[in-house]
Amino acid sequence: MSPDSRILKFRRDLETWAPEPGLQWDETRMLFRELCDQPSDPFDRMSLPGHFTASGFVIDESGRRILLVHHKKLGAWLQPGGHVESGDGSLFETSIREVLEETGVEALESLDRGIFDIDRHEIPAIGEMPAHWHYDVRHAFRALEERVIRQEDEVHHAGWFSLGDINAMKVDDSILRMLEIARKRGWLCQ
């Protein structure tokens, strides 16, 4: 799929996305729109000052645990995700591919076919790549299997974590936000 057609699809998805009431999304949505208007391909991982990424917020069948990976380069617990590849037809497809690549979990049921969450965050300089922005588009899934096989190239650990585990871990505020949204939608047990 060409960058232009991916941009058009993403713009439609962004405009039809209905974020959780009570959270302020206007400024973040505007930043994502502006990225679509940049002259460089926003899906190319080399585009600076930033580019799109996609990730999967994955809940187990019981609704009691979520799937997290410990990212090697960033040294942080995150939902599985990453850069767009040329064969990905959409950011939704990127999120599914990244979950499979980083965790081995392939049996996924979409909880919300559209966008679940968006987040813009700065990535520090690593090697030759200067500091830049990731415009992460998140999709929500229920895993229909529990087997996890981590991809050793990118992650130290991959596994299922209960809400109690997560409260004791140092996780990004956006993970806590997604947990709260999932609770409000009834996808997670209290």
Contacts in CASP RR format, 6 or more apart in sequence:
PFRMAT RR
TARGET T0000
AUTHOR 0000-0000-0000
METHOD contacts of the structure
MODEL  1
MSPDSRILKFRRDLETWAPEPGLQWDETRMLFRELCDQPSDPFDRMSLPG
HFTASGFVIDESGRRILLVHHKKLGAWLQPGGHVESGDGSLFETSIREVL
EETGVEALESLDRGIFDIDRHEIPAIGEMPAHWHYDVRHAFRALEERVIR
QEDEVHHAGWFSLGDINAMKVDDSILRMLEIARKRGWLCQ
1 9 0 8 1.000
1 87 0 8 1.000
1 88 0 8 1.000
1 89 0 8 1.000
1 90 0 8 1.000
3 41 0 8 1.000
3 42 0 8 1.000
3 43 0 8 1.000
3 44 0 8 1.000
6 43 0 8 1.000
6 84 0 8 1.000
6 89 0 8 1.000
6 90 0 8 1.000
6 91 0 8 1.000
7 36 0 8 1.000
7 42 0 8 1.000
7 43 0 8 1.000
9 89 0 8 1.000
9 90 0 8 1.000
10 36 0 8 1.000
10 52 0 8 1.000
10 90 0 8 1.000
10 91 0 8 1.000
10 137 0 8 1.000
11 33 0 8 1.000
11 36 0 8 1.000
13 90 0 8 1.000
13 91 0 8 1.000
13 114 0 8 1.000
13 115 0 8 1.000
14 29 0 8 1.000
14 32 0 8 1.000
14 33 0 8 1.000
14 115 0 8 1.000
14 118 0 8 1.000
16 114 0 8 1.000
17 29 0 8 1.000
17 114 0 8 1.000
17 115 0 8 1.000
17 118 0 8 1.000
19 25 0 8 1.000
19 117 0 8 1.000
20 181 0 8 1.000
20 184 0 8 1.000
23 177 0 8 1.000
25 118 0 8 1.000
28 118 0 8 1.000
28 119 0 8 1.000
28 120 0 8 1.000
29 118 0 8 1.000
31 120 0 8 1.000
31 135 0 8 1.000
32 118 0 8 1.000
32 120 0 8 1.000
32 135 0 8 1.000
32 137 0 8 1.000
35 42 0 8 1.000
35 50 0 8 1.000
35 51 0 8 1.000
35 52 0 8 1.000
35 135 0 8 1.000
36 42 0 8 1.000
38 47 0 8 1.000
40 47 0 8 1.000
40 48 0 8 1.000
41 47 0 8 1.000
41 51 0 8 1.000
42 50 0 8 1.000
42 51 0 8 1.000
42 52 0 8 1.000
42 135 0 8 1.000
43 51 0 8 1.000
43 52 0 8 1.000
43 84 0 8 1.000
43 88 0 8 1.000
44 51 0 8 1.000
44 84 0 8 1.000
45 51 0 8 1.000
45 83 0 8 1.000
45 84 0 8 1.000
48 130 0 8 1.000
48 132 0 8 1.000
49 132 0 8 1.000
49 133 0 8 1.000
50 132 0 8 1.000
50 133 0 8 1.000
50 134 0 8 1.000
50 135 0 8 1.000
51 83 0 8 1.000
51 84 0 8 1.000
51 132 0 8 1.000
51 133 0 8 1.000
51 134 0 8 1.000
51 135 0 8 1.000
52 84 0 8 1.000
52 91 0 8 1.000
52 134 0 8 1.000
52 135 0 8 1.000
52 136 0 8 1.000
52 137 0 8 1.000
53 81 0 8 1.000
53 82 0 8 1.000
53 83 0 8 1.000
53 84 0 8 1.000
53 94 0 8 1.000
53 134 0 8 1.000
53 135 0 8 1.000
53 136 0 8 1.000
53 137 0 8 1.000
54 81 0 8 1.000
54 82 0 8 1.000
54 84 0 8 1.000
54 91 0 8 1.000
54 92 0 8 1.000
54 94 0 8 1.000
54 95 0 8 1.000
54 98 0 8 1.000
54 136 0 8 1.000
54 137 0 8 1.000
54 138 0 8 1.000
54 139 0 8 1.000
55 78 0 8 1.000
55 79 0 8 1.000
55 80 0 8 1.000
55 81 0 8 1.000
55 82 0 8 1.000
55 95 0 8 1.000
55 98 0 8 1.000
55 136 0 8 1.000
55 137 0 8 1.000
55 138 0 8 1.000
55 139 0 8 1.000
56 79 0 8 1.000
56 80 0 8 1.000
56 81 0 8 1.000
56 95 0 8 1.000
56 96 0 8 1.000
56 98 0 8 1.000
56 99 0 8 1.000
56 116 0 8 1.000
56 138 0 8 1.000
56 139 0 8 1.000
56 140 0 8 1.000
56 141 0 8 1.000
57 66 0 8 1.000
57 79 0 8 1.000
57 116 0 8 1.000
57 117 0 8 1.000
57 138 0 8 1.000
57 139 0 8 1.000
57 140 0 8 1.000
57 141 0 8 1.000
57 178 0 8 1.000
57 182 0 8 1.000
58 66 0 8 1.000
58 67 0 8 1.000
58 79 0 8 1.000
58 80 0 8 1.000
58 99 0 8 1.000
58 103 0 8 1.000
58 105 0 8 1.000
58 108 0 8 1.000
58 140 0 8 1.000
58 141 0 8 1.000
58 142 0 8 1.000
58 143 0 8 1.000
59 65 0 8 1.000
59 66 0 8 1.000
59 67 0 8 1.000
59 111 0 8 1.000
59 140 0 8 1.000
59 141 0 8 1.000
59 142 0 8 1.000
59 143 0 8 1.000
59 182 0 8 1.000
59 187 0 8 1.000
59 188 0 8 1.000
60 66 0 8 1.000
60 67 0 8 1.000
60 142 0 8 1.000
60 143 0 8 1.000
60 146 0 8 1.000
60 160 0 8 1.000
61 142 0 8 1.000
61 143 0 8 1.000
61 144 0 8 1.000
61 146 0 8 1.000
62 189 0 8 1.000
63 142 0 8 1.000
63 187 0 8 1.000
63 188 0 8 1.000
63 189 0 8 1.000
64 162 0 8 1.000
64 163 0 8 1.000
64 188 0 8 1.000
64 189 0 8 1.000
65 160 0 8 1.000
65 161 0 8 1.000
65 162 0 8 1.000
65 163 0 8 1.000
65 165 0 8 1.000
66 79 0 8 1.000
66 160 0 8 1.000
66 161 0 8 1.000
66 166 0 8 1.000
66 179 0 8 1.000
66 188 0 8 1.000
67 79 0 8 1.000
67 80 0 8 1.000
67 99 0 8 1.000
67 103 0 8 1.000
67 105 0 8 1.000
67 143 0 8 1.000
67 148 0 8 1.000
67 158 0 8 1.000
67 159 0 8 1.000
67 160 0 8 1.000
67 161 0 8 1.000
68 77 0 8 1.000
68 78 0 8 1.000
68 79 0 8 1.000
68 80 0 8 1.000
68 158 0 8 1.000
68 159 0 8 1.000
68 161 0 8 1.000
68 166 0 8 1.000
68 171 0 8 1.000
68 175 0 8 1.000
69 77 0 8 1.000
69 78 0 8 1.000
69 79 0 8 1.000
69 80 0 8 1.000
69 102 0 8 1.000
69 103 0 8 1.000
69 150 0 8 1.000
69 154 0 8 1.000
69 155 0 8 1.000
69 157 0 8 1.000
69 158 0 8 1.000
69 159 0 8 1.000
70 76 0 8 1.000
70 77 0 8 1.000
70 78 0 8 1.000
70 155 0 8 1.000
70 156 0 8 1.000
70 157 0 8 1.000
70 158 0 8 1.000
71 77 0 8 1.000
71 78 0 8 1.000
71 154 0 8 1.000
71 155 0 8 1.000
71 156 0 8 1.000
72 153 0 8 1.000
72 154 0 8 1.000
72 155 0 8 1.000
72 156 0 8 1.000
73 126 0 8 1.000
73 154 0 8 1.000
74 123 0 8 1.000
74 124 0 8 1.000
75 156 0 8 1.000
76 170 0 8 1.000
76 171 0 8 1.000
76 172 0 8 1.000
77 169 0 8 1.000
77 170 0 8 1.000
77 171 0 8 1.000
77 172 0 8 1.000
77 175 0 8 1.000
78 172 0 8 1.000
78 175 0 8 1.000
79 138 0 8 1.000
79 175 0 8 1.000
79 178 0 8 1.000
80 98 0 8 1.000
80 99 0 8 1.000
80 101 0 8 1.000
80 102 0 8 1.000
80 103 0 8 1.000
80 158 0 8 1.000
81 94 0 8 1.000
81 95 0 8 1.000
81 98 0 8 1.000
81 99 0 8 1.000
81 102 0 8 1.000
81 136 0 8 1.000
82 94 0 8 1.000
82 98 0 8 1.000
83 94 0 8 1.000
84 91 0 8 1.000
84 94 0 8 1.000
85 94 0 8 1.000
85 97 0 8 1.000
88 94 0 8 1.000
88 97 0 8 1.000
91 137 0 8 1.000
91 139 0 8 1.000
92 110 0 8 1.000
92 113 0 8 1.000
92 114 0 8 1.000
92 139 0 8 1.000
95 137 0 8 1.000
95 138 0 8 1.000
95 139 0 8 1.000
95 141 0 8 1.000
96 108 0 8 1.000
96 139 0 8 1.000
96 141 0 8 1.000
99 105 0 8 1.000
99 106 0 8 1.000
99 108 0 8 1.000
99 141 0 8 1.000
100 106 0 8 1.000
101 151 0 8 1.000
101 154 0 8 1.000
102 150 0 8 1.000
102 151 0 8 1.000
102 154 0 8 1.000
102 155 0 8 1.000
102 158 0 8 1.000
103 148 0 8 1.000
103 149 0 8 1.000
103 150 0 8 1.000
103 151 0 8 1.000
103 158 0 8 1.000
103 159 0 8 1.000
104 147 0 8 1.000
104 148 0 8 1.000
104 149 0 8 1.000
104 150 0 8 1.000
104 151 0 8 1.000
104 158 0 8 1.000
105 143 0 8 1.000
105 145 0 8 1.000
105 147 0 8 1.000
105 148 0 8 1.000
106 145 0 8 1.000
107 143 0 8 1.000
107 144 0 8 1.000
107 145 0 8 1.000
108 141 0 8 1.000
108 142 0 8 1.000
108 143 0 8 1.000
108 144 0 8 1.000
109 141 0 8 1.000
109 142 0 8 1.000
109 143 0 8 1.000
109 144 0 8 1.000
110 139 0 8 1.000
110 140 0 8 1.000
110 141 0 8 1.000
111 140 0 8 1.000
111 141 0 8 1.000
111 142 0 8 1.000
111 185 0 8 1.000
111 187 0 8 1.000
112 139 0 8 1.000
112 140 0 8 1.000
112 185 0 8 1.000
114 139 0 8 1.000
115 137 0 8 1.000
115 138 0 8 1.000
115 139 0 8 1.000
116 138 0 8 1.000
116 139 0 8 1.000
116 140 0 8 1.000
116 178 0 8 1.000
116 181 0 8 1.000
117 138 0 8 1.000
117 140 0 8 1.000
117 174 0 8 1.000
117 177 0 8 1.000
117 178 0 8 1.000
117 181 0 8 1.000
118 135 0 8 1.000
118 136 0 8 1.000
118 137 0 8 1.000
118 138 0 8 1.000
119 136 0 8 1.000
119 138 0 8 1.000
119 174 0 8 1.000
120 133 0 8 1.000
120 134 0 8 1.000
120 135 0 8 1.000
120 136 0 8 1.000
121 133 0 8 1.000
121 134 0 8 1.000
121 136 0 8 1.000
121 172 0 8 1.000
121 174 0 8 1.000
122 131 0 8 1.000
122 132 0 8 1.000
122 133 0 8 1.000
122 134 0 8 1.000
123 129 0 8 1.000
123 131 0 8 1.000
123 132 0 8 1.000
123 133 0 8 1.000
123 134 0 8 1.000
124 131 0 8 1.000
125 131 0 8 1.000
138 178 0 8 1.000
140 178 0 8 1.000
140 182 0 8 1.000
140 187 0 8 1.000
142 187 0 8 1.000
146 160 0 8 1.000
148 158 0 8 1.000
148 159 0 8 1.000
148 160 0 8 1.000
149 158 0 8 1.000
150 156 0 8 1.000
150 157 0 8 1.000
150 158 0 8 1.000
150 159 0 8 1.000
151 158 0 8 1.000
161 169 0 8 1.000
163 179 0 8 1.000
163 188 0 8 1.000
166 175 0 8 1.000
166 176 0 8 1.000
166 179 0 8 1.000
179 188 0 8 1.000
182 188 0 8 1.000
183 190 0 8 1.000
END
